[in-house]
Structures are given as structure tokens and as C-alpha cells.
């Protein structure tokens, strides 16, 4: 199950988030939803536009950082907010899409992400804009596994 919480006691001028998932896909989806929830009520966003994203990184934390940076870039460059994230993650050694539960993913393998994300152009008459996320930061950034769950902590520059 994917989920996220805002960590009010971590950052005062930025937004700190902890996201969780049973799989890497759920973790990445929860992290993306949390990022956009900072900016807009994602329940008001319609999945009218589809974007396809392909990323790779040798480390899972690097892949999550790149993922969040990419979706923030798309928001800025195309004036789009997103509400739905369909994600597949695999390691280069796998011939099939990896079972990405914490006990089945190697730390030294390298990862590929293929995602289809859905949203719509920002419409101030329909979307109550909260605040603008400028970037993901490296400050206190971490991805780890605990009790068969994937957990990420990150800070967004607003």
C-alpha cells in the first residue's frame, strides 16, 4: 500500500515528506503524489494528458531523485500537474520486470524506470494552487527498506 505524510518538524521553509510503499513502484507513486499534493489538490486534477518517462540510475535513491526532478521539470516546462502514476521498475540483470519487494531487489544492480503519468494543464479557475515546488533537494534525502516496506524521506524546495 502506498502512502505519504508531511513531516512538519523537519523543515521550516521547505516541505519534508516521508513516503512508503510495499514495492518500489508504490514508493515512487506515493512520492510523486505527495510532491503534487503540495502544489494542488490532486483529486481536482483530471488525467487528460499522458506523458511517458524513461529513466535509469545505478542506485535506487538516485533513481527516485531523478524521478522527482523530472516530474517537477515537466510541471514547470509544460504547465501541467499530474494525478496518476503508472510505474514499472526493473534491474538491468532481470529479463522480466523485477519483483520489487524489498527482499528481492539487489542494492548494487542498477535500475530502469518506465512510467506513464497523467494530468492536465494548470487551470487556476479549477485548481486551487497551494505553493510551487521548485526542486527536490539532497538535504536529508534517503531511500531505505524496513520491515519489508520501502521508505523515502525527502525535502522539496518551495
Backbone as a printed PyTorch tensor [residue, N CA C, xyz], in Angstrom:
tensor([[[  0.8380,  -1.1710,   0.0000],
         [  0.0000,   0.0000,   0.0000],
         [  0.8880,   1.2410,   0.0000]],

        [[  0.6150,   2.1610,  -0.8970],
         [  1.3900,   3.3960,  -0.9500],
         [  0.7780,   4.4290,  -0.0250]],

        [[  1.6440,   5.2400,   0.5840],
         [  1.1750,   6.2920,   1.4710],
         [  2.2650,   7.3350,   1.6310]],

        [[  1.8700,   8.4980,   2.1640],
         [  2.8530,   9.5260,   2.4650],
         [  2.3470,  10.3960,   3.5970]],

        [[  3.3180,  11.0440,   4.2940],
         [  2.9880,  12.0180,   5.3300],
         [  3.9170,  13.2090,   5.1740]],

        [[  3.4340,  14.3740,   5.6060],
         [  4.2630,  15.5690,   5.6310],
         [  4.9210,  15.6470,   7.0020]],

        [[  6.2270,  15.9110,   7.0220],
         [  6.9930,  15.9660,   8.2590],
         [  7.2010,  17.4240,   8.6530]],

        [[  6.3140,  17.9470,   9.4640],
         [  6.3340,  19.3670,   9.8090],
         [  7.5310,  19.7710,  10.6560]],

        [[  8.1210,  18.8410,  11.3910],
         [  9.2120,  19.1880,  12.2940],
         [ 10.6010,  19.0950,  11.6610]],

        [[ 10.7030,  18.7890,  10.3720],
         [ 11.9960,  18.6180,   9.7080],
         [ 12.4670,  19.9000,   9.0360]],

        [[ 11.6050,  20.5600,   8.3240],
         [ 11.9960,  21.7530,   7.5620],
         [ 10.9630,  22.8500,   7.7870]],

        [[ 11.4450,  24.0770,   7.9470],
         [ 10.5080,  25.1750,   8.1940],
         [ 10.2060,  25.9770,   6.9350]],

        [[ 11.1840,  26.1790,   6.0720],
         [ 10.9600,  26.9670,   4.8510],
         [ 10.7140,  26.0810,   3.6390]],

        [[ 10.8570,  24.7860,   3.8020],
         [ 10.6430,  23.8230,   2.7340],
         [  9.5900,  22.8160,   3.1970]],

        [[  9.3650,  21.7860,   2.3940],
         [  8.3990,  20.7490,   2.7540],
         [  9.1300,  19.4130,   2.8380]],

        [[  9.0460,  18.7660,   3.9950],
         [  9.6520,  17.4510,   4.1970],
         [  8.5610,  16.3880,   4.1030]],

        [[  8.8850,  15.2980,   3.4190],
         [  7.9050,  14.2330,   3.1690],
         [  8.5290,  12.8840,   3.4750]],

        [[  7.7280,  11.9930,   4.0310],
         [  8.0910,  10.5850,   4.1340],
         [  7.0460,   9.8010,   3.3570]],

        [[  7.4980,   9.0230,   2.3900],
         [  6.5840,   8.1970,   1.6000],
         [  6.9480,   6.7340,   1.8030]],

        [[  5.9510,   5.8590,   1.6020],
         [  6.1390,   4.4240,   1.8270],
         [  5.4210,   3.6220,   0.7460]],

        [[  5.9240,   2.4160,   0.5320],
         [  5.2590,   1.5040,  -0.3780],
         [  5.7160,   0.0790,  -0.1480]],

        [[  4.8510,  -0.8700,  -0.4650],
         [  5.2250,  -2.2800,  -0.3820],
         [  6.2150,  -2.6420,  -1.4830]],

        [[  6.1700,  -1.9110,  -2.5890],
         [  7.0750,  -2.1330,  -3.7170],
         [  7.7300,  -0.8050,  -4.0810]],

        [[  8.7580,  -0.8740,  -4.8940],
         [  9.3790,   0.3580,  -5.3800],
         [  8.3840,   1.1800,  -6.1870]],

        [[  7.5710,   0.5190,  -6.9840],
         [  6.5720,   1.2310,  -7.7810],
         [  5.6180,   2.0230,  -6.8850]],

        [[  5.1670,   1.4030,  -5.8070],
         [  4.2890,   2.1100,  -4.8720],
         [  5.0150,   3.2660,  -4.1960]],

        [[  6.2720,   3.0640,  -3.8360],
         [  7.0570,   4.1360,  -3.2180],
         [  7.1990,   5.3220,  -4.1610]],

        [[  7.5390,   5.0600,  -5.4140],
         [  7.7220,   6.1370,  -6.3930],
         [  6.3980,   6.8480,  -6.6760]],

        [[  5.3000,   6.0970,  -6.7300],
         [  3.9930,   6.7030,  -6.9490],
         [  3.5920,   7.5720,  -5.7590]],

        [[  3.7810,   7.0650,  -4.5470],
         [  3.4440,   7.8460,  -3.3520],
         [  4.2820,   9.1160,  -3.2780]],

        [[  5.5460,   9.0250,  -3.6330],
         [  6.4300,  10.1980,  -3.6110],
         [  5.9800,  11.2400,  -4.6250]],

        [[  5.5720,  10.7880,  -5.7990],
         [  5.0840,  11.7110,  -6.8310],
         [  3.7630,  12.3500,  -6.4090]],

        [[  2.8520,  11.5410,  -5.8840],
         [  1.5710,  12.0900,  -5.4310],
         [  1.7800,  13.1230,  -4.3380]],

        [[  2.6590,  12.8260,  -3.3950],
         [  2.9400,  13.7760,  -2.3140],
         [  3.5060,  15.0760,  -2.8650]],

        [[  4.4020,  14.9690,  -3.8360],
         [  5.0010,  16.1600,  -4.4440],
         [  3.9280,  17.0440,  -5.0630]],

        [[  3.0070,  16.4560,  -5.7880],
         [  1.9550,  17.2570,  -6.4210],
         [  0.8830,  17.6870,  -5.4260]],

        [[  0.6870,  16.9160,  -4.3770],
         [ -0.2880,  17.3120,  -3.3530],
         [  0.1710,  18.5820,  -2.6290]],

        [[  1.4680,  18.8130,  -2.5550],
         [  1.9890,  20.0670,  -2.0000],
         [  1.4880,  21.2480,  -2.8300]],

        [[  1.3680,  21.0500,  -4.1360],
         [  1.0410,  22.1430,  -5.0600],
         [ -0.4470,  22.3180,  -5.3140]],

        [[ -1.2020,  21.2150,  -5.3150],
         [ -2.6030,  21.2640,  -5.7370],
         [ -3.3330,  20.0550,  -5.1430]],

        [[ -4.6360,  20.1680,  -4.9980],
         [ -5.4350,  19.0130,  -4.6000],
         [ -5.5000,  18.0810,  -5.8050]],

        [[ -4.7740,  16.9630,  -5.7490],
         [ -4.7060,  16.0730,  -6.9110],
         [ -6.0600,  15.4410,  -7.2280]],

        [[ -6.9910,  15.4750,  -6.2880],
         [ -8.3430,  14.9900,  -6.5570],
         [ -9.0900,  15.8570,  -7.5530]],

        [[ -8.6370,  17.0970,  -7.7350],
         [ -9.2560,  18.0090,  -8.7030],
         [ -8.6090,  17.9330, -10.0830]],

        [[ -7.5560,  17.1370, -10.2210],
         [ -6.8210,  17.0460, -11.4880],
         [ -7.3650,  15.8780, -12.3030]],

        [[ -7.6310,  16.1210, -13.5690],
         [ -8.1440,  15.0890, -14.4740],
         [ -6.9880,  14.4730, -15.2740]],

        [[ -7.0380,  13.1690, -15.5410],
         [ -5.9750,  12.5040, -16.3050],
         [ -6.1510,  12.6710, -17.8210]],

        [[ -6.0820,  13.9080, -18.2980],
         [ -6.3340,  14.2140, -19.7110],
         [ -5.0870,  14.1440, -20.5900]],

        [[ -3.9260,  14.3660, -20.0030],
         [ -2.6650,  14.3760, -20.7520],
         [ -1.8080,  13.2210, -20.2550]],

        [[ -1.2060,  12.4960, -21.1810],
         [ -0.3120,  11.3880, -20.8190],
         [  1.1070,  11.7370, -21.2280]],

        [[  2.0470,  11.5310, -20.3220],
         [  3.4720,  11.6940, -20.6000],
         [  4.1570,  10.3720, -20.2920]],

        [[  5.1720,  10.0440, -21.0820],
         [  5.9480,   8.8260, -20.8800],
         [  7.3520,   9.2240, -20.4370]],

        [[  7.8340,   8.5670, -19.4000],
         [  9.1550,   8.8700, -18.8470],
         [  9.9760,   7.5910, -18.7890]],

        [[ 11.2320,   7.6870, -19.2210],
         [ 12.1980,   6.5910, -19.1180],
         [ 13.4220,   7.1360, -18.3970]],

        [[ 13.8080,   6.4840, -17.3130],
         [ 14.9820,   6.9020, -16.5510],
         [ 15.7880,   5.6800, -16.1520]],

        [[ 17.0700,   5.8990, -15.9040],
         [ 17.8950,   4.8400, -15.3480],
         [ 18.9260,   5.4470, -14.4150]],

        [[ 19.2970,   4.6540, -13.4050],
         [ 20.3070,   5.0800, -12.4560],
         [ 20.8800,   3.8360, -11.8020]],

        [[ 22.1300,   3.8780, -11.4430],
         [ 22.7640,   2.7160, -10.8300],
         [ 22.3060,   2.4900,  -9.3920]],

        [[ 21.7390,   3.5050,  -8.7720],
         [ 21.2870,   3.4050,  -7.3810],
         [ 19.7990,   3.7420,  -7.2890]],

        [[ 19.1100,   3.0770,  -6.3860],
         [ 17.6720,   3.3140,  -6.2610],
         [ 17.3790,   4.7090,  -5.7240]],

        [[ 18.2110,   5.2140,  -4.8150],
         [ 17.9690,   6.5680,  -4.3210],
         [ 18.1970,   7.5940,  -5.4200]],

        [[ 19.1950,   7.3650,  -6.2640],
         [ 19.4220,   8.2480,  -7.4100],
         [ 18.2650,   8.2170,  -8.3900]],

        [[ 17.6700,   7.0420,  -8.5700],
         [ 16.5230,   6.9290,  -9.4740],
         [ 15.3180,   7.7020,  -8.9230]],

        [[ 15.0730,   7.6020,  -7.6250],
         [ 13.9560,   8.3590,  -7.0480],
         [ 14.2110,   9.8580,  -7.1680]],

        [[ 15.4350,  10.2870,  -6.9020],
         [ 15.7640,  11.7110,  -7.0330],
         [ 15.5260,  12.1800,  -8.4680]],

        [[ 16.0280,  11.4090,  -9.4420],
         [ 15.8420,  11.7630, -10.8560],
         [ 14.3640,  11.7940, -11.2400]],

        [[ 13.5960,  10.8500, -10.7280],
         [ 12.1580,  10.7660, -10.9920],
         [ 11.4440,  12.0260, -10.5150]],

        [[ 11.7050,  12.4110,  -9.2790],
         [ 11.0470,  13.6030,  -8.7380],
         [ 11.5060,  14.8630,  -9.4660]],

        [[ 12.7890,  14.9420,  -9.7840],
         [ 13.2920,  16.1010, -10.5400],
         [ 12.6230,  16.1860, -11.9090]],

        [[ 12.4220,  15.0470, -12.5550],
         [ 11.8140,  15.0250, -13.8920],
         [ 10.3570,  15.4690, -13.8640]],

        [[  9.5860,  14.9920, -12.8990],
         [  8.1750,  15.3820, -12.8840],
         [  8.0040,  16.8470, -12.4760]],

        [[  8.9020,  17.3590, -11.6490],
         [  8.8720,  18.7920, -11.3190],
         [  9.2350,  19.6060, -12.5540]],

        [[ 10.2290,  19.1410, -13.3120],
         [ 10.6120,  19.8160, -14.5580],
         [  9.4310,  19.8570, -15.5440]],

        [[  8.7360,  18.7360, -15.6970],
         [  7.5820,  18.7040, -16.6080],
         [  6.4990,  19.6740, -16.1570]],

        [[  6.2850,  19.7590, -14.8670],
         [  5.3140,  20.7270, -14.3360],
         [  5.7110,  22.1390, -14.7370]],

        [[  6.9820,  22.4670, -14.5840],
         [  7.4570,  23.8180, -14.9000],
         [  7.4900,  24.1000, -16.3990]],

        [[  7.9870,  23.1670, -17.1740],
         [  8.1860,  23.4170, -18.6040],
         [  6.8950,  23.3550, -19.4140]],

        [[  5.9100,  22.5850, -18.9460],
         [  4.6880,  22.4020, -19.7220],
         [  3.4270,  22.8690, -18.9980]],

        [[  3.5850,  23.4400, -17.8030],
         [  2.4490,  23.9460, -17.0130],
         [  1.3760,  22.8740, -16.8250]],

        [[  1.8260,  21.6970, -16.3860],
         [  0.9420,  20.5520, -16.1960],
         [  1.0880,  20.0550, -14.7600]],

        [[ -0.0310,  19.6690, -14.1620],
         [  0.0020,  18.9820, -12.8750],
         [ -0.4820,  17.5540, -13.0940]],

        [[  0.0480,  16.6350, -12.3050],
         [ -0.2190,  15.2160, -12.5210],
         [ -0.9530,  14.6020, -11.3360]],

        [[ -1.7430,  13.5740, -11.6400],
         [ -2.5730,  12.9360, -10.6180],
         [ -2.4790,  11.4130, -10.6190]],

        [[ -1.9490,  10.8300, -11.6730],
         [ -1.9240,   9.3700, -11.8080],
         [ -0.5550,   8.9500, -12.3220]],

        [[  0.0170,   7.9130, -11.6820],
         [  1.3830,   7.4970, -11.9900],
         [  1.4190,   5.9780, -12.1300]],

        [[  1.6680,   5.4940, -13.3380],
         [  1.8070,   4.0570, -13.5900],
         [  3.2820,   3.7960, -13.8430]],

        [[  3.9010,   3.0350, -12.9580],
         [  5.3560,   2.9270, -12.9290],
         [  5.7720,   1.4640, -12.9580]],

        [[  6.8210,   1.1890, -13.7180],
         [  7.4820,  -0.1150, -13.7190],
         [  8.9660,   0.1340, -13.4790]],

        [[  9.5570,  -0.6670, -12.6000],
         [ 10.9840,  -0.5480, -12.3040],
         [ 11.6070,  -1.9220, -12.4640]],

        [[ 12.7520,  -1.9740, -13.1450],
         [ 13.4690,  -3.2460, -13.2680],
         [ 14.9620,  -3.0050, -13.1560]],

        [[ 15.6610,  -4.0730, -12.8260],
         [ 17.1180,  -4.0190, -12.7870],
         [ 17.6480,  -4.5060, -14.1260]],

        [[ 18.8590,  -4.0890, -14.5350],
         [ 19.3730,  -4.4700, -15.8560],
         [ 19.6240,  -5.9630, -15.9990]],

        [[ 19.8470,  -6.6670, -14.8970],
         [ 20.1030,  -8.1060, -14.9710],
         [ 18.8260,  -8.9090, -15.1870]],

        [[ 17.6820,  -8.3030, -14.8930],
         [ 16.4150,  -9.0280, -14.9820],
         [ 15.9610,  -9.1390, -16.4290]],

        [[ 15.4310, -10.2850, -16.7870],
         [ 14.8510, -10.4400, -18.1160],
         [ 13.3760, -10.0640, -18.1010]],

        [[ 12.7630, -10.1320, -16.9310],
         [ 11.3800,  -9.7150, -16.7580],
         [ 11.3690,  -8.5470, -15.7890]],

        [[ 10.2600,  -7.8430, -15.7340],
         [ 10.1520,  -6.7480, -14.7610],
         [ 10.3570,  -7.3170, -13.3800]],

        [[ 11.1950,  -6.6520, -12.6170],
         [ 11.6060,  -7.1460, -11.3100],
         [ 10.4390,  -7.1770, -10.3320]],

        [[ 10.4670,  -8.1890,  -9.4950],
         [  9.6140,  -8.1840,  -8.3190],
         [ 10.3040,  -7.2260,  -7.3610]],

        [[  9.7390,  -6.0690,  -7.1440],
         [ 10.4620,  -5.0090,  -6.4500],
         [ 10.1250,  -4.9090,  -4.9650]],

        [[  9.7570,  -6.0300,  -4.3670],
         [  9.6220,  -6.0200,  -2.9120],
         [ 11.0150,  -5.8880,  -2.3150]],

        [[ 11.1400,  -5.3640,  -1.1020],
         [ 12.4620,  -5.1070,  -0.5360],
         [ 13.3820,  -6.3180,  -0.5000]],

        [[ 12.8490,  -7.5180,  -0.2660],
         [ 13.7140,  -8.6840,  -0.1530],
         [ 14.1330,  -9.2580,  -1.5070]],

        [[ 13.6860,  -8.6800,  -2.6120],
         [ 14.0090,  -9.2470,  -3.9230],
         [ 14.8340,  -8.3160,  -4.8020]],

        [[ 15.2290,  -7.1570,  -4.2830],
         [ 15.9680,  -6.1870,  -5.0920],
         [ 17.3830,  -6.0600,  -4.5530]],

        [[ 18.3730,  -6.2430,  -5.4350],
         [ 19.7670,  -6.0970,  -5.0350],
         [ 20.1830,  -4.6440,  -4.9920]],

        [[ 21.0510,  -4.2980,  -4.0450],
         [ 21.4430,  -2.9020,  -3.8760],
         [ 22.4520,  -2.4440,  -4.9200]],

        [[ 23.2160,  -3.3390,  -5.5270],
         [ 24.2830,  -2.9370,  -6.4370],
         [ 23.9410,  -3.1670,  -7.9000]],

        [[ 22.6860,  -3.3270,  -8.2330],
         [ 22.3370,  -3.7120,  -9.5890],
         [ 22.1710,  -2.5460, -10.5300]],

        [[ 21.4710,  -1.6030, -10.2810],
         [ 21.1300,  -0.5800, -11.2570],
         [ 19.6740,  -0.7540, -11.6280]],

        [[ 19.0320,   0.3290, -11.9970],
         [ 17.5940,   0.3020, -12.1390],
         [ 17.1390,   1.0770, -13.3610]],

        [[ 16.0420,   0.6120, -13.9520],
         [ 15.3810,   1.2830, -15.0660],
         [ 13.9510,   1.5860, -14.6470]],

        [[ 13.4850,   2.7760, -14.9740],
         [ 12.1120,   3.1770, -14.6860],
         [ 11.4220,   3.5120, -15.9950]],

        [[ 10.2590,   2.9440, -16.1990],
         [  9.3630,   3.3190, -17.2920],
         [  8.0490,   3.7230, -16.6390]],

        [[  7.5790,   4.9100, -16.9630],
         [  6.3510,   5.4040, -16.3360],
         [  5.4610,   6.0950, -17.3520]],

        [[  4.1810,   5.9570, -17.1260],
         [  3.1710,   6.7560, -17.8190],
         [  2.4990,   7.5750, -16.7330]],

        [[  2.5260,   8.8970, -16.9110],
         [  1.9210,   9.7750, -15.9150],
         [  0.8250,  10.5890, -16.5810]],

        [[ -0.2050,  10.8830, -15.8110],
         [ -1.3970,  11.5190, -16.3610],
         [ -1.7540,  12.7520, -15.5440]],

        [[ -2.2030,  13.7780, -16.2500],
         [ -2.6190,  15.0020, -15.5820],
         [ -3.2650,  15.9420, -16.5670]],

        [[ -3.2300,  17.2160, -16.2350],
         [ -3.8120,  18.2190, -17.1250],
         [ -3.0930,  19.5420, -16.9420]],

        [[ -3.3060,  20.4270, -17.9130],
         [ -2.7180,  21.7580, -17.8290],
         [ -3.2630,  22.4770, -16.6060]],

        [[ -2.4080,  23.2750, -15.9880],
         [ -2.8260,  24.0470, -14.8240],
         [ -3.9120,  25.0300, -15.2400]],

        [[ -5.0150,  24.9830, -14.5190],
         [ -6.1530,  25.8570, -14.7850],
         [ -6.5380,  26.5230, -13.4590]],

        [[ -6.1140,  27.7780, -13.2370],
         [ -6.3780,  28.4370, -11.9560],
         [ -7.8600,  28.5130, -11.5810]],

        [[ -8.7500,  28.4640, -12.5560],
         [-10.1770,  28.5040, -12.2240],
         [-10.6740,  27.1600, -11.6800]],

        [[ -9.9500,  26.0800, -11.9560],
         [-10.3320,  24.7510, -11.4610],
         [ -9.4030,  24.2140, -10.3850]],

        [[ -8.1470,  24.6280, -10.4300],
         [ -7.1520,  24.1080,  -9.4910],
         [ -6.7780,  25.1850,  -8.4790]],

        [[ -7.0250,  24.9160,  -7.2210],
         [ -6.5760,  25.8310,  -6.1740],
         [ -5.0900,  25.5630,  -5.9420]],

        [[ -4.2570,  26.4770,  -6.4140],
         [ -2.8140,  26.2930,  -6.3030],
         [ -2.3600,  26.6370,  -4.8900]],

        [[ -1.6410,  25.7280,  -4.2770],
         [ -1.1940,  25.8990,  -2.8930],
         [  0.1450,  26.6190,  -2.8510]],

        [[  1.1900,  25.9710,  -3.2630],
         [  2.5060,  26.6020,  -3.3720],
         [  3.2680,  25.8880,  -4.4760]],

        [[  4.2860,  26.5320,  -4.9730],
         [  5.0280,  25.9930,  -6.1050],
         [  6.2700,  25.2610,  -5.6200]],

        [[  6.4060,  24.0110,  -6.0030],
         [  7.6220,  23.2600,  -5.7100],
         [  8.6490,  23.6220,  -6.7650]],

        [[  9.8060,  24.0990,  -6.3200],
         [ 10.8720,  24.4940,  -7.2420],
         [ 11.7870,  23.3250,  -7.5790]],

        [[ 12.0960,  22.4860,  -6.5580],
         [ 13.0730,  21.4180,  -6.7920],
         [ 13.0370,  20.4010,  -5.6560]],

        [[ 13.5730,  19.2400,  -5.9370],
         [ 13.8890,  18.2430,  -4.9180],
         [ 15.2970,  18.5720,  -4.4220]],

        [[ 15.5710,  18.3580,  -3.1430],
         [ 16.9000,  18.6680,  -2.6050],
         [ 17.5920,  17.3900,  -2.1340]],

        [[ 18.9120,  17.4520,  -2.0270],
         [ 19.6770,  16.3260,  -1.4850],
         [ 19.6850,  16.3310,   0.0430]],

        [[ 19.2990,  17.4410,   0.6550],
         [ 19.3480,  17.5640,   2.1120],
         [ 18.4500,  16.5120,   2.7670]],

        [[ 19.0370,  15.6510,   3.5860],
         [ 18.3390,  14.5820,   4.3140],
         [ 17.6340,  13.5790,   3.4010]],

        [[ 18.0190,  13.5150,   2.1300],
         [ 17.3940,  12.6000,   1.1700],
         [ 17.8360,  11.1690,   1.4750]],

        [[ 16.8730,  10.2590,   1.5630],
         [ 17.2250,   8.8540,   1.7780],
         [ 16.1110,   7.9310,   1.3030]],

        [[ 16.5320,   6.7460,   0.8710],
         [ 15.6170,   5.6680,   0.4950],
         [ 16.1410,   4.4230,   1.1910]],

        [[ 15.2600,   3.7140,   1.8820],
         [ 15.7060,   2.5230,   2.5850],
         [ 14.5460,   1.5390,   2.7390]],

        [[ 14.8990,   0.3420,   3.1620],
         [ 13.9230,  -0.7150,   3.3870],
         [ 13.8750,  -1.0100,   4.8750]],

        [[ 12.6630,  -1.1490,   5.3920],
         [ 12.4870,  -1.5010,   6.8000],
         [ 11.1990,  -2.2970,   6.9390]],

        [[ 11.2980,  -3.4350,   7.5800],
         [ 10.1290,  -4.2910,   7.8250],
         [  9.3550,  -4.5930,   6.5410]],

        [[ 10.1010,  -4.9290,   5.4940],
         [  9.5280,  -5.3140,   4.1940],
         [  8.7390,  -4.1920,   3.5300]],

        [[  9.0900,  -2.9560,   3.8350],
         [  8.4990,  -1.7700,   3.1990],
         [  9.6250,  -0.9020,   2.6640]],

        [[  9.3640,  -0.2260,   1.5560],
         [ 10.2760,   0.7920,   1.0470],
         [  9.8570,   2.1340,   1.6330]],

        [[ 10.8300,   2.9050,   2.0940],
         [ 10.5710,   4.2020,   2.7170],
         [ 11.5070,   5.2330,   2.1030]],

        [[ 10.9810,   6.4050,   1.8350],
         [ 11.8040,   7.5220,   1.3440],
         [ 11.5080,   8.7450,   2.1950]],

        [[ 12.5500,   9.5150,   2.4380],
         [ 12.4120,  10.8250,   3.0840],
         [ 13.0980,  11.8320,   2.1880]],

        [[ 12.4030,  12.9350,   1.9330],
         [ 12.9890,  13.9520,   1.0700],
         [ 12.4030,  15.3110,   1.3830]],

        [[ 13.1260,  16.3340,   0.9480],
         [ 12.7090,  17.7150,   1.1730],
         [ 12.5400,  18.4020,  -0.1730]],

        [[ 11.4200,  19.0890,  -0.3130],
         [ 11.1210,  19.8540,  -1.5210],
         [ 11.3740,  21.3290,  -1.2530]],

        [[ 12.0870,  21.9650,  -2.1650],
         [ 12.3220,  23.4060,  -2.0990],
         [ 11.0940,  24.1120,  -2.6550]],

        [[ 10.4950,  24.9860,  -1.8420],
         [  9.3020,  25.7200,  -2.3010],
         [  9.5750,  27.2150,  -2.3490]]])
